[in-house]
Amino acid sequence: MNKFVRLAWRNIWRNKRRSLITIAAISFAIVIIALTRSLQYGTYDTMEAMAVNLFNGEIQVHRTGFHQERTLAYHFEQDEQNWQSLLDSNPRLQGYTRRITSFGLVSSDSASTGALILGIEPDQEPAITQFTDLVSDGSKLAAGDDHLVVIGALLAKNLQAGIGDTVVVLTQGYQNQMGADAYVVKGLLRSGQAELDRSIMLMPLSNAQDLFSLYDGITQVVFKSDNFRGASRLAKSISTSLNGKLEVMSWEQLMPELKQLILMDNVSGAIYLAFIIVVVGIEIFNATMMSVVERTREFGIMQAIGVKPKQVGGLILLESVSKVALSLVVGLILSIVVVSTLSHYQIPLPKDMVEAYAEYGFVFDDLKFSASPRVYLEPLVSIAVVALLALIIPIYKTYRLSPVEAFRKT
């Protein structure tokens, strides 16, 4: 075996120019694939983290059916469960906030329009989501505020209302009572999502409870964990703790369209990368086949002096696998160096791309590279598999080669 290993490496060195070209091509392909996947996964991480932390939160607890219907009929008592005890019993949970979500008609002196009315705990909400921090004019809600609201910038534009103006909310409360009250605009919210900025009105939870006649009632509790990637497992744990009394949904269940969008983009990216991998496979096949054709006489002589066909095929396999293995090592080292370096920097996006992402509700100005292990594993595994497949025909050809046929062809 050692003799064949030495012979294999001697043949690689003898054809070092061709071997270097093959190794360089495979290594370059690994780096390109790793960079592309790193940028893709970094973009997905940014999109998911922004979507989760902006408004919906990581985990929501509500009555079964509320997520589909969004009506006050699915309310429950704000102290129906000991939320703090639930938080203390699970070290991965970092906080929670309570909300009331419903709809109403908002009017100013100039116009009226429908709005999504959200009653929040001003002191708790900023630790769970980010949308309350996106106040561009005026100031955000604070603990102790009474009859003060923050409205979306586009909603304010439609109402022709500004900071300090009074708006009136007319709505249908729980059990069909009519709710009406006046509020002063404290701030304007710009999230970058047109649909949200056009419709949202934030008010203190106590004011929302009075408006909707839901005294001590809420419609949902939102939790934040130490890592939103584990939200699904945490949601199941919380559901078990609540004994099925309330429905618990992770962000993946709350926003299935986000997962579908990422899946579609991931598939399109995988198709492009598959093309690169196929090209690498063709390069490995051509290099190996050319080596077999050029060395046909050599193989014939080897068989004539007693070397078995399977040993000749094993020699070709050993040479090819050695070059591929060396390529994988070089490609992995280069990928780690390049990706690790770029992961510390952000890439600014052109204005048209920022606007394109904003149309789908994603507001960010730059992209990041991900240094996740799968960035390095995907090209290594895929190219290794393609390389092995590309070696089947050349090795089979050497296995079927006879000395007489080899001398005839030369």
Secondary structure, 3 states (H helix, E strand, C coil): CHHHHHHHHHHHHHCHHHHHHHHHHHHHHHHHHHHHHHHHHHHHHHHHHHHHHHHHCCEEEECCCHHHHCCHHHCEECCCCCHHHHHHHCCCEEEEEEEEEEEEEEECCCCEEEEEEEEECCCCHHHCCCHHHCEEEECCCCCCCCCEEEEEHHHHHHHCCCCCCEEEEEEECHHHCEEEEEEEEEEEECCCCHHHHHHEEEEEHHHHHHHCCCCCEECEEEEEECCHHHHHHHHHHHHHHCCCCCEEEEHHHHCHHHHHHHHHHHHHHHHHHHHHHHHHHHHHHHHHHHHHHHCHHHHHHHHHCCCCHHHHHHHHHHHHHHHHHHHHHHHHHHHHHHHHHHCCCEEECCHHHHHHHHHCCCCCCEEECCCCHHHHHHHHHHHHHHHHHHCHHHHHHHHCCCHHHHHHHC
